[in-house]
Amino acid sequence: MTDDEERPGWTYLMDMDGVLVHEDKLVPGADSLVAELRENGTPFMVITIEE
């Protein structure tokens, strides 16, 4: 990266289970968080472990 290139800002990596959803229900505020990340153009990735 050169000095005149913009450094990336924050990037979020979230586990879906317990962070965005719990069992069959949306965690309170999760939809607002994802909407805010999208509106701000903040990169994020959602992961989960399939059992």
C-alpha positions in Angstrom: 0.0 0.0 0.0 1.4 3.4 -0.9 1.0 6.5 1.2 -1.6 8.0 -1.2 -3.9 5.0 -1.0 -6.6 5.0 1.6 -6.2 2.4 4.3 -9.3 0.2 4.9 -11.5 1.0 7.8 -13.2 -1.4 10.0 -14.3 -4.9 8.8 -16.6 -7.1 10.9 -16.7 -10.9 11.1 -19.7 -12.1 13.1 -20.9 -15.5 14.1 -24.5 -15.8 13.2 -25.6 -18.1 16.1 -26.0 -16.0 19.3 -24.9 -12.7 17.6 -27.6 -12.2 15.0 -30.0 -15.0 15.8 -30.7 -17.2 18.7 -32.6 -20.4 17.9 -35.4 -19.2 15.7 -35.4 -15.6 16.9 -33.6 -12.5 15.7 -31.3 -11.1 18.5 -32.6 -7.6 19.4 -30.7 -4.9 17.4 -29.2 -7.3 15.0 -31.2 -6.0 12.1 -30.2 -2.4 12.9 -26.6 -3.4 13.1 -26.6 -5.0 9.7 -28.6 -2.1 8.2 -26.1 0.4 9.6 -23.1 -1.6 8.3 -24.7 -1.7 4.8 -25.7 2.0 4.9 -22.1 3.0 5.8 -20.5 0.6 3.2 -18.7 -1.2 6.0 -17.6 -4.7 4.9 -18.8 -7.6 7.0 -19.1 -11.3 6.8 -21.4 -13.6 8.7 -20.2 -17.1 9.6 -21.7 -20.1 11.3 -20.7 -23.6 12.3 -23.0 -26.3 10.9 -23.4 -29.2 13.2 
